[in-house]
Amino acid sequence: MDEQERQWVRLARHGDRGAFTSLVERYWDRLQRWLFALTGQQHLAEDMTQEAFVKAWSSLPTLANDATFRVWLFRIAKNCLLDSQRGPKARNGQPLPEEVHGRETAPLINLLEVEGQQMLQSALERLSKPYRVAYLLWTQEDLPYAEIAEILGVSEETARWRVCKARQYLMKELSAYLDCPRS
């Protein structure tokens, strides 16, 4: 966390809306991308991202250490996800929407990219949720294992193990596509 972010957290803890807006701008896309990858539903991910920031704003005065803001925020988002799965709003994930490309690449390359993304998404959906959550924090957010462990409420060793197992699973599932031997 850089010094500017720490300053925003300190100011936001004392009610500065502008500072909190800066934190929202910094983390909105990252949080939403992670939640979308876990739910497969854009609107649900947006709702949970908004809910996480509302909860963070109301609970910010209780944050004990300004330097732990990112971990704390992702933990709130994880709890929003768990709450959404328990309640009447719980839904099954939907496939990723098709993206419109600005420029057309060679048709074969485009087809291979789409096929590869579909295979990866399908393999991720089959991956057990504890492994998928840890793996996505590691790959999409580039978080260190210590922060992943804090977000998930597990030991750092467990976070490393979950990422490792997720990678092994994905390699096995995608080995035919990647043209690599199965182990």
Helices and strands as residue ranges (DSSP letters): H 3-13, H 17-39, H 42-59, G 60-62, G 66-68, H 69-86, H 107-126, H 129-139, H 145-152, H 156-178
